Amino acid sequence: MERTLATLVETHRNNVMLQGAHTPASYDGDMLLFVAAGEERPGTAEDWKPYVGGTVTVHSVPCEHREMLRRDALRQIAAPLNAELRPRPTRA
């Protein structure tokens, strides 16, 4: 048990160090953002502005973050995601 705890502490320290050393690059495209509406402060398009060059389209899912992969939430996510990923007709 002590070894497991020591490993967890060391992993946490390493992750904090890596996070501090990382500078995320920006993405020059559009983004779909699915936010958990049940959170005290759901994410916003403004939060992502420094990292996304295109349009951030927000879809609010009526759940908490920890519930995002539950069946009801996934149904809410699937429709706009499928619409976005569906091939668009090409112009001749």
C-alpha positions in Angstrom: 0.0 0.0 0.0 2.8 2.4 0.9 4.5 1.7 -2.4 1.3 2.4 -4.3 0.8 5.7 -2.5 4.4 6.7 -3.2 4.0 5.9 -6.9 0.8 8.0 -7.0 2.5 10.9 -5.4 5.5 10.7 -7.7 3.2 10.4 -10.8 1.3 13.5 -9.6 4.5 15.5 -9.2 5.7 14.5 -12.6 2.3 15.4 -14.2 2.4 18.8 -12.5 5.9 19.4 -13.8 5.0 18.3 -17.4 1.9 20.5 -17.3 3.9 23.6 -16.3 6.4 23.0 -19.0 3.8 22.5 -21.8 2.7 25.4 -24.0 -0.3 24.3 -26.1 -0.2 25.1 -29.8 -3.3 26.7 -31.4 -5.6 24.9 -33.7 -6.4 26.7 -36.9 -9.9 25.3 -37.5 -13.4 25.1 -36.1 -14.3 23.2 -32.9 -17.4 21.6 -31.4 -17.4 22.0 -27.7 -19.8 19.8 -25.6 -20.2 21.3 -22.1 -21.8 19.7 -19.1 -24.6 22.2 -18.2 -24.9 20.8 -14.7 -21.5 22.1 -13.6 -21.1 25.2 -11.5 -19.2 26.8 -14.3 -19.6 25.1 -17.6 -17.0 25.7 -20.3 -17.5 28.5 -22.8 -16.3 29.3 -26.3 -14.4 32.2 -24.8 -12.3 29.7 -22.7 -11.0 28.1 -26.0 -10.4 31.3 -28.0 -6.7 31.4 -27.3 -6.3 27.9 -28.7 -8.8 27.8 -31.6 -8.4 29.9 -34.7 -11.8 29.1 -36.1 -15.4 29.1 -34.7 -16.1 27.3 -31.4 -19.7 26.0 -31.5 -21.0 25.1 -28.0 -23.5 22.3 -27.4 -24.8 22.2 -23.9 -25.5 18.8 -22.5 -27.9 18.6 -19.5 -25.7 16.7 -17.1 -22.6 17.0 -14.9 -19.1 16.4 -16.3 -18.9 13.0 -14.7 -22.1 11.9 -16.5 -20.9 12.9 -20.0 -20.4 9.3 -21.2 -23.8 8.1 -19.9 -26.4 7.0 -22.4 -28.7 10.0 -22.2 -25.8 12.5 -22.5 -24.3 10.6 -25.4 -27.6 10.8 -27.2 -27.4 14.6 -26.8 -23.8 14.6 -28.1 -24.3 12.1 -31.0 -26.8 14.2 -33.1 -24.6 17.3 -33.6 -21.5 15.2 -33.9 -23.0 13.0 -36.5 -24.3 16.1 -38.4 -20.8 17.6 -38.4 -19.0 14.4 -39.5 -21.5 13.5 -42.2 -20.0 13.9 -45.6 -21.2 17.1 -47.4 -22.2 17.0 -51.0 -19.5 18.3 -53.3 -20.2 20.9 -55.9 -19.6 20.0 -59.5 
